[in-house]
């Protein structure tokens, strides 16, 4: 039964046109707030900024779309493009010094901004960064002394992918980057009846879902799928329908997806979080 609900959910996602998948990204708070910087900063500078913001998007003061991105982005000059990566430290350190786990976040900021990898991204055009995308993922894990599959590294790569998409660079391979597994992803899995599992199994489930979706819409990447799953993961039925309507899904399809997910059962409230 659980597998059939998973299959039904994936088949419904296959019906979404690419315009809807695109809107899932443009409706995110990070996209809305940072899009102007993508137009006024050199690409490499902007991409480096987006990566480091992604690296420190964890254990924030409240939900990230309220307590992180809207707080940190207004502190970043929009029209004054920094001339070297170390300026990112001067811009962002005051914010991170006042954050939870401040010492670690300031260290992570410096570790990336002073790295050879950051210097490479900083000085590269989008075509080069796109061509080296998978290599950057591997090197980012080494730079940050983490496995490349951990959530913060995967999310930072998602931020880099967004930076590329903002400047209309689509020729990069996000296929190897896993979905960043968190409570919302686990919540959605539970809501379609899939058993609780480890991170590896969660990634495999959604990698398979993406493979099927790409059979009908090849332009969809894990960036798009992860964003959609995260946005609707812990929404109740009405909230799911409202969100899908906002990103342009057909009314009937939105209702079918919302009905399949339904409300969040009481037995998985702990999994789904606030």
Buried (B, 14 or more C-beta within 10 A) or exposed (E): EEEEBBEBBBEBBBBBBEEBBBBBBBBBBBBEBBEEBBEEBBBBBBBBBBBBBBBBBBEBEEEBBEBBBBBBBEEBEEEEEBEEBEBBBEBBBEBBEEBEBEEBBBEBBBBBBBBEBBBBBBBBEBEBBBBBBBEBBEBBBEBBEBEBBBBBBBBBBBBBBBBBBBBEBEEBEBEBBBBBBBBBBBBBBBBBEBEEBEBEBBBBBBBEBBEEBBEBBEEBBBBBBBBBBBBBBBBBBEBBBEBBBEBBBBEEBBBBBBEBBEEBEEEBEEBBEE
